[in-house]
């Protein structure tokens, strides 16, 4: 990567990613939302951003898994 995202992404976005990591479900699969209530009680942009981060995380896991077996991604 030409630039390290840790150095180029504004700090509030790092805070948001930490929020997503704290709220996502672990091995048990139970997720916690940042605001009280269910998914319908959350801000739309939060739900969309959490979904995007989950998709990116799944893609990274897939690439790492394939890479560990010596296969191209």
N, CA, C and O atoms as a printed pandas DataFrame, in Angstrom:
     atom_number atom_name residue_name chain_id  residue_number  x_coord  y_coord  z_coord
0              1         N          UNK        A               1    0.844   -1.166    0.000
1              2        CA          UNK        A               1    0.000    0.000    0.000
2              3         C          UNK        A               1    0.897    1.238    0.000
3              4         O          UNK        A               1    1.878    1.307    0.739
4              5         N          UNK        A               2    0.556    2.185   -0.813
5              6        CA          UNK        A               2    1.381    3.378   -0.941
6              7         C          UNK        A               2    1.437    4.177    0.360
7              8         O          UNK        A               2    2.489    4.698    0.734
8              9         N          UNK        A               3    0.290    4.270    1.050
9             10        CA          UNK        A               3    0.248    5.008    2.310
10            11         C          UNK        A               3   -0.401    4.154    3.379
11            12         O          UNK        A               3   -1.324    3.386    3.106
12            13         N          UNK        A               4    0.082    4.294    4.580
13            14        CA          UNK        A               4   -0.471    3.546    5.700
14            15         C          UNK        A               4   -1.802    4.175    6.120
15            16         O          UNK        A               4   -1.830    5.347    6.495
16            17         N          UNK        A               5   -2.918    3.411    6.065
17            18        CA          UNK        A               5   -4.220    3.975    6.442
18            19         C          UNK        A               5   -4.250    4.500    7.876
19            20         O          UNK        A               5   -4.996    5.429    8.186
20            21         N          UNK        A               6   -3.444    3.909    8.741
21            22        CA          UNK        A               6   -3.400    4.376   10.126
22            23         C          UNK        A               6   -2.950    5.845   10.198
23            24         O          UNK        A               6   -3.311    6.572   11.123
24            25         N          UNK        A               7   -2.159    6.263    9.208
25            26        CA          UNK        A               7   -1.653    7.627    9.200
26            27         C          UNK        A               7   -2.488    8.572    8.350
27            28         O          UNK        A               7   -2.417    9.787    8.537
28            29         N          UNK        A               8   -3.277    8.046    7.422
29            30        CA          UNK        A               8   -4.010    8.915    6.495
30            31         C          UNK        A               8   -5.500    9.035    6.803
31            32         O          UNK        A               8   -6.148    9.973    6.339
32            33         N          UNK        A               9   -6.048    8.111    7.570
33            34        CA          UNK        A               9   -7.477    8.160    7.914
34            35         C          UNK        A               9   -7.642    9.027    9.151
35            36         O          UNK        A               9   -6.917    8.842   10.129
36            37         N          UNK        A              10   -8.584    9.975    9.132
37            38        CA          UNK        A              10   -8.785   10.857   10.283
38            39         C          UNK        A              10   -9.135   10.072   11.558
39            40         O          UNK        A              10   -9.830    9.059   11.480
40            41         N          UNK        A              11   -8.667   10.521   12.717
41            42        CA          UNK        A              11   -8.904    9.825   13.982
42            43         C          UNK        A              11  -10.364    9.477   14.283
43            44         O          UNK        A              11  -10.606    8.411   14.848
44            45         N          UNK        A              12  -11.362   10.319   13.937
45            46        CA          UNK        A              12  -12.743    9.915   14.242
46            47         C          UNK        A              12  -13.143    8.599   13.568
47            48         O          UNK        A              12  -13.964    7.855   14.105
48            49         N          UNK        A              13  -12.573    8.309   12.404
49            50        CA          UNK        A              13  -12.904    7.049   11.740
50            51         C          UNK        A              13  -12.263    5.868   12.454
51            52         O          UNK        A              13  -12.835    4.777   12.469
52            53         N          UNK        A              14  -11.092    6.061   13.044
53            54        CA          UNK        A              14  -10.498    5.005   13.865
54            55         C          UNK        A              14  -11.405    4.728   15.064
55            56         O          UNK        A              14  -11.605    3.575   15.447
56            57         N          UNK        A              15  -11.949    5.789   15.650
57            58        CA          UNK        A              15  -12.883    5.631   16.769
58            59         C          UNK        A              15  -14.111    4.845   16.338
59            60         O          UNK        A              15  -14.595    3.993   17.084
60            61         N          UNK        A              16  -14.623    5.123   15.134
61            62        CA          UNK        A              16  -15.804    4.426   14.645
62            63         C          UNK        A              16  -15.518    2.933   14.430
63            64         O          UNK        A              16  -16.354    2.088   14.750
64            65         N          UNK        A              17  -14.352    2.614   13.896
65            66        CA          UNK        A              17  -13.996    1.208   13.688
66            67         C          UNK        A              17  -13.868    0.492   15.027
67            68         O          UNK        A              17  -14.251   -0.672   15.146
68            69         N          UNK        A              18  -13.329    1.182   16.043
69            70        CA          UNK        A              18  -13.274    0.586   17.372
70            71         C          UNK        A              18  -14.680    0.364   17.927
71            72         O          UNK        A              18  -14.922   -0.638   18.600
72            73         N          UNK        A              19  -15.615    1.287   17.654
73            74        CA          UNK        A              19  -17.009    1.118   18.069
74            75         C          UNK        A              19  -17.603   -0.115   17.400
75            76         O          UNK        A              19  -18.255   -0.926   18.057
76            77         N          UNK        A              20  -17.379   -0.260   16.093
77            78        CA          UNK        A              20  -17.877   -1.435   15.371
78            79         C          UNK        A              20  -17.303   -2.715   15.977
79            80         O          UNK        A              20  -18.035   -3.682   16.187
80            81         N          UNK        A              21  -16.013   -2.728   16.256
81            82        CA          UNK        A              21  -15.385   -3.918   16.826
82            83         C          UNK        A              21  -15.974   -4.250   18.194
83            84         O          UNK        A              21  -16.148   -5.423   18.525
84            85         N          UNK        A              22  -16.279   -3.238   18.981
85            86        CA          UNK        A              22  -16.855   -3.470   20.303
86            87         C          UNK        A              22  -18.299   -3.959   20.214
87            88         O          UNK        A              22  -18.757   -4.691   21.091
88            89         N          UNK        A              23  -19.017   -3.566   19.173
89            90        CA          UNK        A              23  -20.440   -3.897   19.048
90            91         C          UNK        A              23  -20.698   -5.195   18.297
91            92         O          UNK        A              23  -21.765   -5.788   18.460
92            93         N          UNK        A              24  -19.769   -5.647   17.490
93            94        CA          UNK        A              24  -20.046   -6.833   16.671
94            95         C          UNK        A              24  -20.062   -8.083   17.529
95            96         O          UNK        A              24  -19.459   -8.135   18.601
96            97         N          UNK        A              25  -20.759   -9.077   17.039
97            98        CA          UNK        A              25  -20.856  -10.342   17.751
98            99         C          UNK        A              25  -19.552  -11.099   17.704
99           100         O          UNK        A              25  -18.820  -11.045   16.716
100          101         N          UNK        A              26  -19.275  -11.792   18.761
101          102        CA          UNK        A              26  -18.072  -12.617   18.806
102          103         C          UNK        A              26  -18.395  -14.033   18.388
103          104         O          UNK        A              26  -19.211  -14.256   17.494
104          105         N          UNK        A              27  -17.766  -14.970   19.025
105          106        CA          UNK        A              27  -17.975  -16.377   18.696
106          107         C          UNK        A              27  -19.430  -16.790   18.906
107          108         O          UNK        A              27  -19.931  -17.672   18.210
108          109         N          UNK        A              28  -20.106  -16.159   19.858
109          110        CA          UNK        A              28  -21.505  -16.483   20.113
110          111         C          UNK        A              28  -22.451  -15.847   19.119
111          112         O          UNK        A              28  -23.616  -16.239   19.040
112          113         N          UNK        A              29  -21.978  -14.876   18.359
113          114        CA          UNK        A              29  -22.772  -14.246   17.317
114          115         C          UNK        A              29  -23.736  -13.177   17.801
115          116         O          UNK        A              29  -24.520  -12.663   17.003
116          117         N          UNK        A              30  -23.704  -12.827   19.076
117          118        CA          UNK        A              30  -24.625  -11.822   19.591
118          119         C          UNK        A              30  -23.980  -10.450   19.452
119          120         O          UNK        A              30  -22.939  -10.177   20.050
120          121         N          UNK        A              31  -24.606   -9.594   18.659
121          122        CA          UNK        A              31  -24.095   -8.235   18.442
122          123         C          UNK        A              31  -24.845   -7.269   19.353
123          124         O          UNK        A              31  -25.989   -7.515   19.734
124          125         N          UNK        A              32  -24.190   -6.184   19.689
125          126        CA          UNK        A              32  -24.791   -5.137   20.498
126          127         C          UNK        A              32  -24.764   -3.851   19.688
127          128         O          UNK        A              32  -23.732   -3.501   19.116
128          129         N          UNK        A              33  -25.880   -3.147   19.635
129          130        CA          UNK        A              33  -25.956   -1.893   18.896
130          131         C          UNK        A              33  -25.527   -0.748   19.796
131          132         O          UNK        A              33  -25.693   -0.825   21.013
132          133         N          UNK        A              34  -24.975    0.319   19.217
133          134        CA          UNK        A              34  -24.503    1.441   20.035
134          135         C          UNK        A              34  -25.639    2.201   20.732
135          136         O          UNK        A              34  -25.434    2.744   21.817
136          137         N          UNK        A              35  -26.825    2.249   20.127
137          138        CA          UNK        A              35  -27.970    2.926   20.748
138          139         C          UNK        A              35  -28.925    1.874   21.304
139          140         O          UNK        A              35  -28.939    0.741   20.824
140          141         N          UNK        A              36  -29.728    2.234   22.312
141          142        CA          UNK        A              36  -30.690    1.269   22.855
142          143         C          UNK        A              36  -31.669    0.794   21.780
143          144         O          UNK        A              36  -31.988    1.536   20.850
144          145         N          UNK        A              37  -32.133   -0.421   21.913
145          146        CA          UNK        A              37  -33.108   -0.965   20.980
146          147         C          UNK        A              37  -32.471   -1.852   19.935
147          148         O          UNK        A              37  -31.289   -2.187   20.011
148          149         N          UNK        A              38  -33.270   -2.223   18.965
149          150        CA          UNK        A              38  -32.818   -3.112   17.893
150          151         C          UNK        A              38  -32.304   -2.350   16.692
151          152         O          UNK        A              38  -32.030   -1.151   16.759
152          153         N          UNK        A              39  -32.178   -3.078   15.585
153          154        CA          UNK        A              39  -31.628   -2.486   14.364
154          155         C          UNK        A              39  -32.481   -1.316   13.877
155          156         O          UNK        A              39  -31.948   -0.348   13.336
156          157         N          UNK        A              40  -33.794   -1.395   14.063
157          158        CA          UNK        A              40  -34.673   -0.316   13.615
158          159         C          UNK        A              40  -34.542    0.962   14.416
159          160         O          UNK        A              40  -35.036    2.012   14.006
160          161         N          UNK        A              41  -33.878    0.876   15.558
161          162        CA          UNK        A              41  -33.676    2.051   16.406
162          163         C          UNK        A              41  -32.330    2.724   16.175
163          164         O          UNK        A              41  -32.020    3.731   16.812
164          165         N          UNK        A              42  -31.535    2.175   15.272
165          166        CA          UNK        A              42  -30.199    2.712   15.003
166          167         C          UNK        A              42  -30.252    3.706   13.844
167          168         O          UNK        A              42  -31.152    3.657   13.007
168          169         N          UNK        A              43  -29.283    4.594   13.813
169          170        CA          UNK        A              43  -29.159    5.514   12.678
170          171         C          UNK        A              43  -28.822    4.689   11.431
171          172         O          UNK        A              43  -28.011    3.764   11.488
172          173         N          UNK        A              44  -29.445    5.031   10.320
173          174        CA          UNK        A              44  -29.233    4.279    9.079
174          175         C          UNK        A              44  -27.768    4.241    8.684
175          176         O          UNK        A              44  -27.275    3.202    8.245
176          177         N          UNK        A              45  -27.066    5.354    8.832
177          178        CA          UNK        A              45  -25.667    5.375    8.408
178          179         C          UNK        A              45  -24.824    4.442    9.264
179          180         O          UNK        A              45  -23.840    3.885    8.779
180          181         N          UNK        A              46  -25.193    4.260   10.535
181          182        CA          UNK        A              46  -24.458    3.337   11.408
182          183         C          UNK        A              46  -24.667    1.901   10.928
183          184         O          UNK        A              46  -23.708    1.137   10.818
184          185         N          UNK        A              47  -25.920    1.532   10.643
185          186        CA          UNK        A              47  -26.222    0.187   10.177
186          187         C          UNK        A              47  -25.491   -0.082    8.861
187          188         O          UNK        A              47  -24.893   -1.144    8.689
188          189         N          UNK        A              48  -25.536    0.861    7.948
189          190        CA          UNK        A              48  -24.857    0.699    6.654
190          191         C          UNK        A              48  -23.344    0.581    6.829
191          192         O          UNK        A              48  -22.708   -0.267    6.203
192          193         N          UNK        A              49  -22.774    1.428    7.678
193          194        CA          UNK        A              49  -21.322    1.400    7.886
194          195         C          UNK        A              49  -20.892    0.107    8.575
195          196         O          UNK        A              49  -19.862   -0.467    8.223
196          197         N          UNK        A              50  -21.676   -0.359    9.557
197          198        CA          UNK        A              50  -21.361   -1.627   10.211
198          199         C          UNK        A              50  -21.402   -2.773    9.201
199          200         O          UNK        A              50  -20.545   -3.656    9.230
200          201         N          UNK        A              51  -22.391   -2.761    8.312
201          202        CA          UNK        A              51  -22.497   -3.802    7.286
202          203         C          UNK        A              51  -21.298   -3.755    6.343
203          204         O          UNK        A              51  -20.773   -4.799    5.954
204          205         N          UNK        A              52  -20.869   -2.565    5.980
205          206        CA          UNK        A              52  -19.717   -2.425    5.095
206          207         C          UNK        A              52  -18.446   -2.939    5.776
207          208         O          UNK        A              52  -17.648   -3.642    5.156
208          209         N          UNK        A              53  -18.262   -2.593    7.038
209          210        CA          UNK        A              53  -17.084   -3.064    7.753
210          211         C          UNK        A              53  -17.109   -4.586    7.919
211          212         O          UNK        A              53  -16.069   -5.238    7.831
212          213         N          UNK        A              54  -18.291   -5.147    8.158
213          214        CA          UNK        A              54  -18.406   -6.608    8.280
214          215         C          UNK        A              54  -18.051   -7.287    6.955
215          216         O          UNK        A              54  -17.391   -8.326    6.952
216          217         N          UNK        A              55  -18.483   -6.707    5.832
217          218        CA          UNK        A              55  -18.159   -7.270    4.515
218          219         C          UNK        A              55  -16.662   -7.193    4.243
219          220         O          UNK        A              55  -16.078   -8.140    3.716
220          221         N          UNK        A              56  -16.043   -6.085    4.593
221          222        CA          UNK        A              56  -14.593   -5.940    4.402
222          223         C          UNK        A              56  -13.861   -6.960    5.263
223          224         O          UNK        A              56  -12.915   -7.601    4.805
224          225         N          UNK        A              57  -14.300   -7.108    6.512
225          226        CA          UNK        A              57  -13.674   -8.060    7.420
226          227         C          UNK        A              57  -13.808   -9.492    6.897
227          228         O          UNK        A              57  -12.861  -10.273    6.981
228          229         N          UNK        A              58  -14.976   -9.837    6.361
229          230        CA          UNK        A              58  -15.175  -11.173    5.803
230          231         C          UNK        A              58  -14.264  -11.403    4.601
231          232         O          UNK        A              58  -13.721  -12.495    4.433
232          233         N          UNK        A              59  -14.097  -10.394    3.779
233          234        CA          UNK        A              59  -13.216  -10.512    2.606
234          235         C          UNK        A              59  -11.759  -10.703    3.044
235          236         O          UNK        A              59  -11.038  -11.519    2.469
236          237         N          UNK        A              60  -11.335   -9.961    4.046
237          238        CA          UNK        A              60   -9.972  -10.113    4.556
238          239         C          UNK        A              60   -9.781  -11.518    5.101
239          240         O          UNK        A              60   -8.760  -12.153    4.835
240          241         N          UNK        A              61  -10.760  -12.014    5.868
241          242        CA          UNK        A              61  -10.671  -13.377    6.395
242          243         C          UNK        A              61  -10.545  -14.387    5.266
243          244         O          UNK        A              61   -9.759  -15.330    5.362
244          245         N          UNK        A              62  -11.312  -14.199    4.198
245          246        CA          UNK        A              62  -11.263  -15.117    3.060
246          247         C          UNK        A              62   -9.885  -15.090    2.397
247          248         O          UNK        A              62   -9.333  -16.142    2.074
248          249         N          UNK        A              63   -9.340  -13.918    2.195
249          250        CA          UNK        A              63   -8.019  -13.791    1.575
250          251         C          UNK        A              63   -6.954  -14.430    2.458
251          252         O          UNK        A              63   -6.066  -15.121    1.959
252          253         N          UNK        A              64   -7.036  -14.205    3.758
253          254        CA          UNK        A              64   -6.057  -14.792    4.674
254          255         C          UNK        A              64   -6.176  -16.311    4.669
255          256         O          UNK        A              64   -5.167  -17.016    4.652
256          257         N          UNK        A              65   -7.401  -16.809    4.684
257          258        CA          UNK        A              65   -7.626  -18.253    4.677
258          259         C          UNK        A              65   -7.071  -18.881    3.393
259          260         O          UNK        A              65   -6.413  -19.919    3.447
260          261         N          UNK        A              66   -7.331  -18.265    2.258
261          262        CA          UNK        A              66   -6.811  -18.776    0.995
262          263         C          UNK        A              66   -5.285  -18.685    0.955
263          264         O          UNK        A              66   -4.606  -19.587    0.465
264          265         N          UNK        A              67   -4.774  -17.593    1.473
265          266        CA          UNK        A              67   -3.320  -17.399    1.482
266          267         C          UNK        A              67   -2.608  -18.403    2.356
267          268         O          UNK        A              67   -1.484  -18.807    2.059
268          269         N          UNK        A              68   -3.259  -18.810    3.438
269          270        CA          UNK        A              68   -2.626  -19.767    4.337
270          271         C          UNK        A              68   -2.534  -21.155    3.716
271          272         O          UNK        A              68   -1.743  -21.984    4.167
272          273         N          UNK        A              69   -3.345  -21.417    2.674
273          274        CA          UNK        A              69   -3.282  -22.693    1.966
274          275         C          UNK        A              69   -2.445  -22.594    0.710
275          276         O          UNK        A              69   -2.325  -23.560   -0.044
276          277         N          UNK        A              70   -1.863  -21.420    0.484
277          278        CA          UNK        A              70   -1.011  -21.254   -0.684
278          279         C          UNK        A              70   -1.770  -21.033   -1.977
279          280         O          UNK        A              70   -1.209  -21.225   -3.056
280          281         N          UNK        A              71   -3.041  -20.631   -1.897
281          282        CA          UNK        A              71   -3.837  -20.380   -3.084
282          283         C          UNK        A              71   -3.949  -18.886   -3.342
283          284         O          UNK        A              71   -3.912  -18.073   -2.419
284          285         N          UNK        A              72   -4.087  -18.545   -4.610
285          286        CA          UNK        A              72   -4.266  -17.126   -4.982
286          287         C          UNK        A              72   -5.671  -16.683   -4.589
287          288         O          UNK        A              72   -6.614  -17.474   -4.607
288          289         N          UNK        A              73   -5.795  -15.417   -4.237
289          290        CA          UNK        A              73   -7.105  -14.867   -3.842
290          291         C          UNK        A              73   -7.940  -14.546   -5.043
291          292         O          UNK        A              73   -9.069  -14.076   -4.902
